[in-house]
Structures are given as C-alpha cells and as structure tokens.
Amino acid sequence: MLNGEVVYRFDEFVQFYVLVGKYLFITMDSTGFFIFNQNGKEKRVPIVVGMFSSRKAQNAINEVSEIMNPEEK
C-alpha cells in the first residue's frame, strides 16, 4: 500500500489525462492524471479524483495546465 518517494522531472511531462468511469450513462467517478515518459515507459500519476462528475477533475487539470503552461516547454 505504501510506496517509496518518486521524483518526476518537468521535462519528462507529456500530457494530462482525465479518465471517466460510467455506468448506464451515469458518471460514477473521474480521475485526473499527469502522464510522464520515464526511460521510454509511460507513468500515470493521479492528481485528483472526483465522484459522480468529471467537472472537478477537469477543472483541476485546467488549473494545473495554466500554472505549468506545457506549450512553452
């Protein structure tokens, strides 16, 4: 259950990703991830989880995206 400390470098950042779980057209949960490329392997790091809506996860991703501004890498 407990993992050791891991360091991800900004230059390894690839993109954001929001995964939405639905059941019979009802959003059950959503998770926002950072996607990193470390030594050719994709690493997904969850940063936010929302229940019954994807809005909170998407809003968090939008805010972090504005702060990081990945287009200017």
CNS distance restraints for C-alpha pairs under 8 A (distance, minus, plus):
assign (resid   8 and name CA) (resid  12 and name CA) 6.98 0.50 0.50
assign (resid   8 and name CA) (resid  13 and name CA) 7.95 0.50 0.50
assign (resid   8 and name CA) (resid  36 and name CA) 7.48 0.50 0.50
assign (resid   9 and name CA) (resid  13 and name CA) 6.99 0.50 0.50
assign (resid  11 and name CA) (resid  73 and name CA) 7.66 0.50 0.50
assign (resid  12 and name CA) (resid  36 and name CA) 5.29 0.50 0.50
assign (resid  12 and name CA) (resid  37 and name CA) 5.29 0.50 0.50
assign (resid  12 and name CA) (resid  38 and name CA) 6.35 0.50 0.50
assign (resid  13 and name CA) (resid  34 and name CA) 7.32 0.50 0.50
assign (resid  13 and name CA) (resid  35 and name CA) 6.12 0.50 0.50
assign (resid  13 and name CA) (resid  36 and name CA) 4.43 0.50 0.50
assign (resid  13 and name CA) (resid  37 and name CA) 6.49 0.50 0.50
assign (resid  14 and name CA) (resid  34 and name CA) 7.84 0.50 0.50
assign (resid  14 and name CA) (resid  35 and name CA) 5.53 0.50 0.50
assign (resid  14 and name CA) (resid  36 and name CA) 5.29 0.50 0.50
assign (resid  14 and name CA) (resid  37 and name CA) 6.51 0.50 0.50
assign (resid  15 and name CA) (resid  34 and name CA) 6.33 0.50 0.50
assign (resid  15 and name CA) (resid  35 and name CA) 5.27 0.50 0.50
assign (resid  15 and name CA) (resid  36 and name CA) 7.30 0.50 0.50
assign (resid  16 and name CA) (resid  32 and name CA) 7.23 0.50 0.50
assign (resid  16 and name CA) (resid  33 and name CA) 5.71 0.50 0.50
assign (resid  16 and name CA) (resid  34 and name CA) 4.89 0.50 0.50
assign (resid  16 and name CA) (resid  35 and name CA) 5.82 0.50 0.50
assign (resid  16 and name CA) (resid  61 and name CA) 6.93 0.50 0.50
assign (resid  17 and name CA) (resid  32 and name CA) 5.76 0.50 0.50
assign (resid  17 and name CA) (resid  33 and name CA) 5.08 0.50 0.50
assign (resid  17 and name CA) (resid  34 and name CA) 6.54 0.50 0.50
assign (resid  17 and name CA) (resid  35 and name CA) 7.03 0.50 0.50
assign (resid  18 and name CA) (resid  30 and name CA) 6.76 0.50 0.50
assign (resid  18 and name CA) (resid  31 and name CA) 5.56 0.50 0.50
assign (resid  18 and name CA) (resid  32 and name CA) 4.36 0.50 0.50
assign (resid  18 and name CA) (resid  33 and name CA) 6.17 0.50 0.50
assign (resid  18 and name CA) (resid  57 and name CA) 6.92 0.50 0.50
assign (resid  18 and name CA) (resid  58 and name CA) 6.80 0.50 0.50
assign (resid  18 and name CA) (resid  61 and name CA) 7.97 0.50 0.50
assign (resid  19 and name CA) (resid  30 and name CA) 5.47 0.50 0.50
assign (resid  19 and name CA) (resid  31 and name CA) 5.24 0.50 0.50
assign (resid  19 and name CA) (resid  32 and name CA) 6.46 0.50 0.50
assign (resid  19 and name CA) (resid  33 and name CA) 7.96 0.50 0.50
assign (resid  20 and name CA) (resid  27 and name CA) 6.97 0.50 0.50
assign (resid  20 and name CA) (resid  28 and name CA) 7.70 0.50 0.50
assign (resid  20 and name CA) (resid  29 and name CA) 5.95 0.50 0.50
assign (resid  20 and name CA) (resid  30 and name CA) 4.28 0.50 0.50
assign (resid  20 and name CA) (resid  31 and name CA) 6.61 0.50 0.50
assign (resid  20 and name CA) (resid  54 and name CA) 6.52 0.50 0.50
assign (resid  21 and name CA) (resid  27 and name CA) 5.97 0.50 0.50
assign (resid  21 and name CA) (resid  28 and name CA) 5.57 0.50 0.50
assign (resid  21 and name CA) (resid  29 and name CA) 5.25 0.50 0.50
assign (resid  21 and name CA) (resid  30 and name CA) 6.04 0.50 0.50
assign (resid  22 and name CA) (resid  26 and name CA) 5.31 0.50 0.50
assign (resid  22 and name CA) (resid  27 and name CA) 4.36 0.50 0.50
assign (resid  22 and name CA) (resid  28 and name CA) 5.26 0.50 0.50
assign (resid  22 and name CA) (resid  29 and name CA) 7.18 0.50 0.50
assign (resid  23 and name CA) (resid  27 and name CA) 6.55 0.50 0.50
assign (resid  23 and name CA) (resid  28 and name CA) 6.64 0.50 0.50
assign (resid  26 and name CA) (resid  52 and name CA) 7.47 0.50 0.50
assign (resid  27 and name CA) (resid  51 and name CA) 7.80 0.50 0.50
assign (resid  27 and name CA) (resid  52 and name CA) 5.05 0.50 0.50
assign (resid  27 and name CA) (resid  53 and name CA) 5.70 0.50 0.50
assign (resid  27 and name CA) (resid  54 and name CA) 7.31 0.50 0.50
assign (resid  28 and name CA) (resid  51 and name CA) 5.90 0.50 0.50
assign (resid  28 and name CA) (resid  52 and name CA) 4.54 0.50 0.50
assign (resid  28 and name CA) (resid  53 and name CA) 6.96 0.50 0.50
assign (resid  29 and name CA) (resid  49 and name CA) 7.25 0.50 0.50
assign (resid  29 and name CA) (resid  50 and name CA) 5.58 0.50 0.50
assign (resid  29 and name CA) (resid  51 and name CA) 4.33 0.50 0.50
assign (resid  29 and name CA) (resid  52 and name CA) 5.30 0.50 0.50
assign (resid  29 and name CA) (resid  53 and name CA) 6.36 0.50 0.50
assign (resid  29 and name CA) (resid  54 and name CA) 6.97 0.50 0.50
assign (resid  30 and name CA) (resid  49 and name CA) 5.70 0.50 0.50
assign (resid  30 and name CA) (resid  50 and name CA) 5.12 0.50 0.50
assign (resid  30 and name CA) (resid  51 and name CA) 6.39 0.50 0.50
assign (resid  30 and name CA) (resid  52 and name CA) 7.72 0.50 0.50
assign (resid  30 and name CA) (resid  53 and name CA) 6.80 0.50 0.50
assign (resid  30 and name CA) (resid  54 and name CA) 5.26 0.50 0.50
assign (resid  30 and name CA) (resid  57 and name CA) 6.39 0.50 0.50
assign (resid  31 and name CA) (resid  46 and name CA) 6.64 0.50 0.50
assign (resid  31 and name CA) (resid  47 and name CA) 7.49 0.50 0.50
assign (resid  31 and name CA) (resid  48 and name CA) 5.66 0.50 0.50
assign (resid  31 and name CA) (resid  49 and name CA) 4.43 0.50 0.50
assign (resid  31 and name CA) (resid  50 and name CA) 6.37 0.50 0.50
assign (resid  31 and name CA) (resid  54 and name CA) 7.87 0.50 0.50
assign (resid  31 and name CA) (resid  57 and name CA) 6.06 0.50 0.50
assign (resid  32 and name CA) (resid  46 and name CA) 5.81 0.50 0.50
assign (resid  32 and name CA) (resid  47 and name CA) 5.72 0.50 0.50
assign (resid  32 and name CA) (resid  48 and name CA) 5.14 0.50 0.50
assign (resid  32 and name CA) (resid  49 and name CA) 6.44 0.50 0.50
assign (resid  32 and name CA) (resid  57 and name CA) 5.34 0.50 0.50
assign (resid  32 and name CA) (resid  58 and name CA) 7.03 0.50 0.50
assign (resid  32 and name CA) (resid  60 and name CA) 7.73 0.50 0.50
assign (resid  32 and name CA) (resid  61 and name CA) 6.51 0.50 0.50
assign (resid  33 and name CA) (resid  44 and name CA) 5.95 0.50 0.50
assign (resid  33 and name CA) (resid  45 and name CA) 5.23 0.50 0.50
assign (resid  33 and name CA) (resid  46 and name CA) 4.28 0.50 0.50
assign (resid  33 and name CA) (resid  47 and name CA) 5.56 0.50 0.50
assign (resid  33 and name CA) (resid  48 and name CA) 7.27 0.50 0.50
assign (resid  34 and name CA) (resid  44 and name CA) 5.81 0.50 0.50
assign (resid  34 and name CA) (resid  45 and name CA) 5.10 0.50 0.50
assign (resid  34 and name CA) (resid  46 and name CA) 6.40 0.50 0.50
assign (resid  34 and name CA) (resid  47 and name CA) 6.97 0.50 0.50
assign (resid  35 and name CA) (resid  42 and name CA) 6.72 0.50 0.50
assign (resid  35 and name CA) (resid  43 and name CA) 5.73 0.50 0.50
assign (resid  35 and name CA) (resid  44 and name CA) 4.80 0.50 0.50
assign (resid  35 and name CA) (resid  45 and name CA) 6.47 0.50 0.50
assign (resid  36 and name CA) (resid  42 and name CA) 5.74 0.50 0.50
assign (resid  36 and name CA) (resid  43 and name CA) 5.07 0.50 0.50
assign (resid  36 and name CA) (resid  44 and name CA) 6.53 0.50 0.50
assign (resid  36 and name CA) (resid  45 and name CA) 7.91 0.50 0.50
assign (resid  37 and name CA) (resid  41 and name CA) 5.48 0.50 0.50
assign (resid  37 and name CA) (resid  42 and name CA) 4.75 0.50 0.50
assign (resid  37 and name CA) (resid  43 and name CA) 6.20 0.50 0.50
assign (resid  38 and name CA) (resid  42 and name CA) 6.44 0.50 0.50
assign (resid  38 and name CA) (resid  43 and name CA) 6.95 0.50 0.50
assign (resid  48 and name CA) (resid  57 and name CA) 5.82 0.50 0.50
assign (resid  48 and name CA) (resid  60 and name CA) 7.13 0.50 0.50
assign (resid  49 and name CA) (resid  56 and name CA) 7.89 0.50 0.50
assign (resid  49 and name CA) (resid  57 and name CA) 6.18 0.50 0.50
assign (resid  50 and name CA) (resid  54 and name CA) 6.44 0.50 0.50
assign (resid  50 and name CA) (resid  55 and name CA) 7.92 0.50 0.50
assign (resid  50 and name CA) (resid  56 and name CA) 5.95 0.50 0.50
assign (resid  50 and name CA) (resid  57 and name CA) 5.88 0.50 0.50
assign (resid  54 and name CA) (resid  58 and name CA) 6.10 0.50 0.50
assign (resid  55 and name CA) (resid  59 and name CA) 5.92 0.50 0.50
assign (resid  56 and name CA) (resid  60 and name CA) 6.14 0.50 0.50
assign (resid  57 and name CA) (resid  61 and name CA) 6.23 0.50 0.50
assign (resid  58 and name CA) (resid  62 and name CA) 6.11 0.50 0.50
assign (resid  59 and name CA) (resid  63 and name CA) 6.19 0.50 0.50
assign (resid  60 and name CA) (resid  64 and name CA) 6.17 0.50 0.50
assign (resid  61 and name CA) (resid  65 and name CA) 5.93 0.50 0.50
assign (resid  62 and name CA) (resid  66 and name CA) 6.29 0.50 0.50
assign (resid  63 and name CA) (resid  67 and name CA) 6.44 0.50 0.50
assign (resid  64 and name CA) (resid  68 and name CA) 6.05 0.50 0.50
assign (resid  65 and name CA) (resid  69 and name CA) 5.47 0.50 0.50
assign (resid  65 and name CA) (resid  70 and name CA) 6.85 0.50 0.50
assign (resid  69 and name CA) (resid  73 and name CA) 7.76 0.50 0.50
